[in-house]
Amino acid sequence: MDKILPFIYLLASLGFVLAIKWMNHPSTARRGVIIGEIGMLLAVIGTLLRNDVVEYQWVLIALAIGSAIGAPLAYLMPMTAVPQLTALSHAFGALASALIGTAEYYKMTPTPSGFIMGALSAEILLGFLTTTASLIAFGKLQEILPTRPLTYKGQNFVSLIVLGGAVLLGVAMIAGVTDSWVFPTFIGCSLMFGILLVTPIGGADMPTVIALLNSSAGVAAAAMGFVLDNTLLIVAGALNGTAGLILSIIMCKAMNRSFTNVLFGAFGQVQASGGAQAAQRPVRSATPEEAAAVLDSASSVIVIPGYGMAVAQAQHKIREMYEVLTKRGVNVRFAIHPVAGRMPGHMNVLLAEADIPYDKLLDMDEINGEFPQTDVALIIGANDVTNPAARTDSSSPIFGMPILDVDKAHTVMVIKRSMAAGFAGIDNPLYYLDKTLMLFGDAKSFAGSIVRELSGGGTHG
Ligand code: NAP
């Protein structure tokens, strides 16, 4: 078995690397998921075949409990709840690393080498802090906890003291201190730091925090690989750690924010007075018939999907609209902002599910130059990612965030239910432009009415 195991682990690692590569594009993403699952199956089978697994009964019990919780969660959680589901799975994964680390600590102490104790300390510190931080992130996203940043005077200082305490105790353990209070206090500080880290961060920043926690859970798993002498854990943990970090960097760039601003900026604390202010300013609104007439006379349309499309599950109606308009000779394309929706790739997944051709989905950089030549920019439940204040208002919290330049199209139409703000909680000056028509209603039913209007008549062509 010892001869075959490295080979099985190598194949599993290859599966993970290919999974990440193929998930880069919608056309290969399904293949990526399947190869990742095969890699994980090989990893589990290989590990169970190791000579040091002597009894299977506890493994089977854990497998049954885990599957009984995991399978219904995966099936029942709606697509819009994937960020909180991810937070929950990070919490479980990190807790597993931390508990294994704790067991190994008591098994090995007082004999482990400085290196192993270093890896063990990193695993336990990151494991426990990721657990509590992920649970708080889950609570905020699920709105069980207040989503606003909870801040108090000197909070960064307190957090730093707690982290410093954990690091000092970790160093003491590496130096060979085995007093019975040291290890439990180390665990306490790690758990506490996770709570202190995420509580002051607003709900709007949770997806970025989750990507960072993905990274820390990965590093904890890699450290566990050193402790357990398991090369596959080191590889998988390192992949997870770097993928999470790269993802959070991409998300920060797309929002024009720095890590420190996300972690310590208490973004979203001042929820905009936008709603109240907005109610007093006049806007132009239109009915489905009027919207259909505008689309019918257009020769180019760019559709901008956002979080509201996901909430309304409007993607299938949008595909019907795409088909009707395309048949009439209208050039319809989709503009994808990197942080539209609530998780990276959110819009791509929904539009792919509705069978919109991949080549019609264009990234922000590819499509932004096209808006000035476009007849209609049709926004479906997107808000922040189209807000021109990001370009023009230096006092706006989203100033500098790259946005889709929808205001440069000849006509802008916005499907949303009200004048309510988006995730950033700020008013959108786009809605008050002369060229903008507000289409008030649920995205799915409004898009459905437009399709009916278009299918029932029209003279384009
Ligand atoms: P958004 O700014 O949150 O706006 C979504 C809009 O959808 C709302 O204004 C809402 O207005 C409308 N809506 C909700 N339900 C609807 C329904 N059933 N039918 C029609 N409209 C509906 O969304 P976004 O433009 O996609 O921007 C994403 C935001 O999330 C950004 O601020 C981004 O920074 C943040 N974020 C995203 C990620 C990511 O990975 N994607 C990560 C971190 C942060 P009404 O209530 O009036 O309908």
Boltz pocket constraint, residues with backbone or C-beta under 6 A from the ligand:
constraints:
  - pocket:
      binder: B
      contacts: [[A, 204], [A, 205], [A, 206], [A, 207], [A, 208], [A, 251], [A, 255], [A, 305], [A, 306], [A, 307], [A, 308], [A, 309], [A, 311], [A, 312], [A, 338], [A, 339], [A, 340], [A, 341], [A, 342], [A, 343], [A, 344], [A, 345], [A, 346], [A, 380], [A, 381], [A, 382], [A, 383], [A, 384], [A, 385], [A, 386], [A, 415], [A, 416], [A, 417], [A, 418], [A, 419], [A, 420], [A, 421], [A, 422], [A, 423], [A, 424], [A, 441], [A, 442], [A, 443], [A, 444]]
      max_distance: 6.0
